Structures are given as structure tokens and as C-alpha cells.
């Protein structure tokens, strides 16, 4: 009876930062400041103006290279172990979204993490947030060698999920990222509040 041909999404692609976990790089600046001759504001400014984080998250630097270059830039004098904690321990749970993910998994819906991130963050998150182990697969910028909204990393998502176009429902808080998904025909939600996003996921028929 129905003549609708547009596919229904069969998997959900989650951005990580500010969708599932809140984060604050101001914490990094304050902690680095405690082991350098500079104050937190100066360090924040140095990090904001530096391409180091972009290079790290696009897979152009190892953990050790990032550690050495940030130390040189900011005057940080601590060890790599502590540095790894400083950069990793900046996340807090967004519980309604983590609950949403759990409901999708309980219904057998494949779910994917799609994140501009780095190895220090991923290690910390894996060790501290049990929900994070429950995704079907993970697409990270530092492994892909490209950052959202670069189309190359969206192509990797399509390969890894085995899906394309409206078979994918994609949630991200950054407009340029959802726009790049929308341009490929993905169903998208520009995440602003858990309430709105949960309603949108429900409207698609997943819950
Ligand atoms: Mg985000």
C-alpha cells in the first residue's frame, strides 16, 4: 500500500564529545599550569592558537610527539604518565544520552562512535566509562587520518557500517559535521539537548 521508498535508518552513528560526554579543555590548561612557569590563561591561549591538537587528532603525531611538543610550547615539566591523565581526564557523562544508547543496544540496533579525538582521550574513556565498550564499532579521526567534516572520514563510516544514505541516523552537536552527513543523504540530528535528540530518535522509529 505504501509507496514510500526512502530507506529507514538501521543504525545510529553517535558523535562523542558534547553528545555522550561533556568535556572541558580549560581543565587541561589549569593542570598544565600547575607544572609550568605560566598561568592557565596563558596556556589556554597557547593551546588555542596552536595546530598541535588538530595534528594530534588527525593522526599526524604519536602520543610521545604530542607530549614533547606541548611540553615545549607550554613549559610543562611533568612526565608522560601524568600528561596522559591531564589530557584524558576531562570528560563527564551525559546520562540521558548514555541511557538512550543503552536502550538502542537493548533493542539490537547497531551503534557506532564517530569522533574527532585522540589516543589519550580514547584510552581514558575506555578505562573509565563502561558504556563505551558497548558500541558495534568505532571510527576515530586519529586512526582515519582525517577529521570531520572532511568527506573522507564519512566514507570510512559508510564502509565500516556497511550502510549509506538514509540507512544511517547521525547525531552530532556541530552543525558543520551534521551538514556534511546530510550532504551524503544521511538522516541527521543536530544535537542541542538530550530531550530533542531522544524525541528525534523516537520519531525515526527506533524506540
Ligand atoms: Mg561533538
Boltz pocket constraint, residues with backbone or C-beta under 6 A from the ligand:
constraints:
  - pocket:
      binder: B
      contacts: [[A, 15], [A, 16], [A, 17], [A, 18], [A, 19], [A, 172], [A, 173], [A, 174]]
      max_distance: 6.0
